[in-house]
């Protein structure tokens, strides 16, 4: 028995089934002779997130997933938008620099919207929201789309790197001008001279892969893989 689009209970006969779109799954919860009762839920994004979170985090794949946004995200749009939670997003055609990171990480089971919100809900005073934007409580629509919040979250997770070696999949933040921050992902490709890695980012022209690592003051350097994989191994042992 499940809740249909009208909110009424639905009864089905036959075997458990997926909808044609694969966005809805029917789960058997009661079995009777010749009939099944199902609970219906739009859970595919959550299922995919859980499956990805069970495997090892790959910085190489992070680069590939960020690169797939090139040619899809054409616009830089910093306007506030109401989105669903968790796994909420605005249309892929537009976004800001943080959206490049958020979208790429979700392919490997990291939903920054949810993770930042959960940490901020418990530790709001440790984030710059109140002093910077005058907010008094978390906002799942925008918190994860602000660079200073991602910086604080990455620091709190132990992702910070102190060396000057920029590896593929590293995340870097910059200060473009006072109170204007930027964020991008280090590519596995280098500039023509081979001296610097390219950066996958959206600085105003949609998602691009460009030679700009040292164009602005670097304010943060983060590496997800080591800490994330350690956490996944610990969860698997429980």
C-alpha positions as CSV (number, residue, x, y, z in Angstrom):
1,X,0.0,0.0,0.0
2,X,1.5,3.3,-0.9
3,X,0.7,7.0,-1.4
4,X,-0.2,7.9,-4.9
5,X,0.2,11.3,-6.5
6,X,-3.2,12.2,-5.1
7,X,-2.1,11.2,-1.6
8,X,-4.5,8.2,-1.5
9,X,-3.4,4.7,-0.8
10,X,-2.8,2.5,-3.8
11,X,-3.0,-1.3,-4.1
12,X,-1.2,-3.3,-6.7
13,X,-1.3,-7.0,-7.7
14,X,1.7,-8.9,-9.1
15,X,5.4,-8.5,-8.4
16,X,7.4,-5.6,-7.0
17,X,8.2,-3.1,-9.8
18,X,10.0,0.0,-10.8
19,X,8.3,2.8,-12.6
20,X,9.2,3.4,-16.2
21,X,11.2,6.5,-15.2
22,X,13.1,4.6,-12.5
23,X,12.5,7.6,-10.2
24,X,9.8,5.7,-8.3
25,X,10.1,2.4,-6.6
26,X,7.4,0.2,-5.1
27,X,8.5,-1.8,-2.1
28,X,6.4,-4.7,-0.7
29,X,5.5,-4.3,2.9
30,X,2.5,-6.7,3.2
31,X,2.0,-9.9,1.3
32,X,-1.4,-11.6,0.9
33,X,-2.5,-14.5,-1.3
34,X,-2.3,-13.2,-4.8
35,X,-1.7,-9.6,-3.9
36,X,1.1,-7.4,-2.8
37,X,1.0,-4.0,-1.1
38,X,3.6,-1.5,-1.8
39,X,5.1,1.7,-0.4
40,X,6.0,4.1,-3.2
41,X,8.7,6.7,-2.9
42,X,10.9,8.8,-5.1
43,X,14.2,7.5,-3.7
44,X,16.5,6.9,-6.7
45,X,18.7,10.0,-5.9
46,X,19.1,8.8,-2.3
47,X,19.8,5.2,-3.4
48,X,22.5,6.4,-5.8
49,X,24.0,8.6,-3.2
50,X,24.1,5.6,-0.7
51,X,25.7,3.3,-3.3
52,X,28.3,5.9,-4.2
53,X,29.1,6.6,-0.5
54,X,29.9,2.9,0.0
55,X,32.7,2.8,-2.5
56,X,36.1,4.5,-2.3
57,X,36.3,8.2,-3.1
58,X,38.4,8.9,-6.2
59,X,39.9,12.3,-6.9
60,X,40.4,11.3,-10.5
61,X,36.7,10.7,-10.8
62,X,36.0,14.0,-9.1
63,X,37.9,15.7,-12.0
64,X,36.0,13.8,-14.6
65,X,32.6,14.6,-13.0
66,X,33.5,18.2,-12.8
67,X,34.6,18.2,-16.5
68,X,31.3,16.8,-17.6
69,X,29.7,20.1,-16.6
70,X,31.7,21.9,-19.4
71,X,29.3,22.5,-22.2
72,X,26.3,22.1,-19.9
73,X,26.6,25.0,-17.5
74,X,26.9,28.1,-19.7
75,X,25.7,30.8,-17.3
76,X,26.9,32.4,-14.0
77,X,23.8,33.1,-11.9
78,X,24.3,34.1,-8.3
79,X,20.6,34.8,-7.6
80,X,19.0,33.2,-4.6
81,X,16.8,30.2,-5.5
82,X,14.6,27.9,-3.5
83,X,15.6,24.3,-4.1
84,X,14.6,20.9,-2.7
85,X,16.4,19.2,0.2
86,X,18.5,17.0,0.2
87,X,20.1,16.8,-3.3
88,X,18.5,20.1,-4.4
89,X,19.9,21.9,-7.4
90,X,19.1,24.7,-9.9
91,X,19.0,23.9,-13.6
92,X,22.4,22.6,-14.8
93,X,22.5,25.4,-17.5
94,X,23.4,27.9,-14.8
95,X,25.2,28.1,-11.5
96,X,28.0,29.7,-9.5
97,X,31.5,28.5,-8.6
98,X,30.3,26.4,-5.7
99,X,27.8,24.5,-7.8
100,X,30.7,23.0,-9.8
101,X,32.0,21.4,-6.6
102,X,28.6,20.4,-5.2
103,X,27.5,18.7,-8.5
104,X,30.8,16.9,-8.9
105,X,31.0,15.5,-5.4
106,X,27.4,14.2,-5.5
107,X,28.5,11.6,-8.0
108,X,30.6,10.0,-5.2
109,X,28.0,10.1,-2.5
110,X,28.8,13.5,-1.0
111,X,25.9,15.9,-0.8
112,X,27.3,19.1,0.5
113,X,23.9,20.6,0.8
114,X,23.0,18.0,3.4
115,X,26.4,17.7,5.0
116,X,26.9,21.5,5.4
117,X,23.4,21.9,6.8
118,X,23.7,19.1,9.3
119,X,27.0,20.5,10.6
120,X,25.8,24.1,10.6
121,X,22.6,23.1,12.4
122,X,24.7,21.8,15.3
123,X,27.5,24.4,15.1
124,X,25.9,27.5,13.6
125,X,28.2,29.9,15.5
126,X,31.2,28.3,14.0
127,X,30.1,29.4,10.5
128,X,30.4,33.0,9.1
129,X,26.7,33.3,8.3
130,X,25.7,35.6,11.2
131,X,28.6,38.0,11.0
132,X,28.7,38.0,7.2
133,X,25.1,37.8,6.1
134,X,23.1,38.5,9.2
135,X,21.5,35.1,9.2
136,X,20.2,33.6,12.5
137,X,19.6,30.1,11.3
138,X,20.7,27.7,8.6
139,X,19.2,27.9,5.1
140,X,19.3,24.8,3.0
141,X,18.8,26.8,-0.2
142,X,22.0,28.8,-0.1
143,X,24.4,27.8,2.8
144,X,26.3,25.2,0.7
145,X,26.5,27.6,-2.3
146,X,28.6,30.1,-0.4
147,X,32.4,29.7,-0.5
148,X,33.1,30.8,3.1
149,X,30.7,28.1,4.4
150,X,32.4,25.4,2.3
151,X,35.8,26.6,3.5
152,X,34.7,26.2,7.1
153,X,33.1,22.8,6.5
154,X,36.2,21.5,4.7
155,X,38.4,22.8,7.6
156,X,36.2,21.1,10.1
157,X,36.3,17.8,8.2
158,X,40.1,17.8,8.2
159,X,40.4,18.3,4.4
160,X,42.9,21.1,4.7
161,X,46.3,20.7,2.9
162,X,49.3,22.7,4.0
163,X,51.8,21.8,1.2
164,X,52.1,23.6,-2.1
165,X,51.5,20.5,-4.2
166,X,48.3,20.7,-6.2
167,X,47.0,17.3,-7.1
168,X,44.2,16.3,-9.4
169,X,40.9,16.5,-7.5
170,X,42.2,19.0,-4.9
171,X,39.8,21.9,-4.2
172,X,41.2,25.4,-4.1
173,X,39.7,28.7,-2.9
174,X,40.8,32.2,-3.9
175,X,40.0,35.8,-2.9
176,X,39.2,37.8,-6.0
177,X,38.7,41.1,-4.2
178,X,37.4,42.0,-0.7
179,X,34.6,39.7,0.3
180,X,34.5,38.0,-3.1
181,X,35.6,34.4,-2.9
182,X,36.0,31.8,-5.6
183,X,36.4,28.0,-5.6
184,X,37.5,25.4,-8.2
185,X,38.8,21.9,-8.7
186,X,42.4,21.1,-9.8
187,X,42.4,19.3,-13.1
188,X,44.6,16.3,-14.2
189,X,45.6,18.4,-17.2
190,X,48.3,21.1,-17.3
191,X,48.9,24.4,-19.1
192,X,50.9,24.3,-22.4
193,X,54.2,24.7,-20.5
194,X,53.4,21.8,-18.2
195,X,54.2,23.9,-15.2
196,X,50.7,24.4,-13.7
197,X,47.6,22.3,-13.5
198,X,44.4,23.7,-15.0
199,X,41.4,24.5,-12.9
200,X,37.8,23.5,-13.5
201,X,35.6,26.3,-12.3
202,X,32.9,28.8,-13.1
203,X,34.1,32.3,-12.7
204,X,31.5,34.0,-14.8
205,X,31.3,32.3,-18.2
206,X,29.9,28.9,-17.1
207,X,32.0,25.9,-16.3
208,X,35.5,26.1,-17.9
209,X,38.9,24.4,-17.6
210,X,41.5,27.1,-17.5
211,X,45.0,28.1,-16.5
212,X,44.3,30.4,-13.6
213,X,45.7,28.7,-10.4
214,X,47.9,31.6,-9.5
215,X,45.8,34.5,-11.0
216,X,44.4,35.4,-7.6
217,X,45.4,35.0,-3.9
218,X,44.9,31.4,-2.8
219,X,43.0,31.3,0.5
220,X,42.4,27.5,0.9
221,X,43.6,24.2,-0.3
222,X,41.7,21.0,0.4
223,X,42.0,17.3,-0.3
224,X,38.9,15.1,0.2
225,X,40.1,11.6,-0.6
226,X,42.2,10.7,2.5
227,X,39.8,11.8,5.2
228,X,36.7,10.6,3.3
229,X,38.0,7.2,2.6
230,X,39.1,6.8,6.2
231,X,35.6,7.7,7.3
232,X,34.1,5.2,4.9
233,X,36.3,2.4,6.0
234,X,35.4,3.1,9.6
235,X,31.7,3.1,8.8
236,X,32.1,-0.2,6.9
237,X,33.6,-1.9,10.0
238,X,30.7,-1.0,12.2
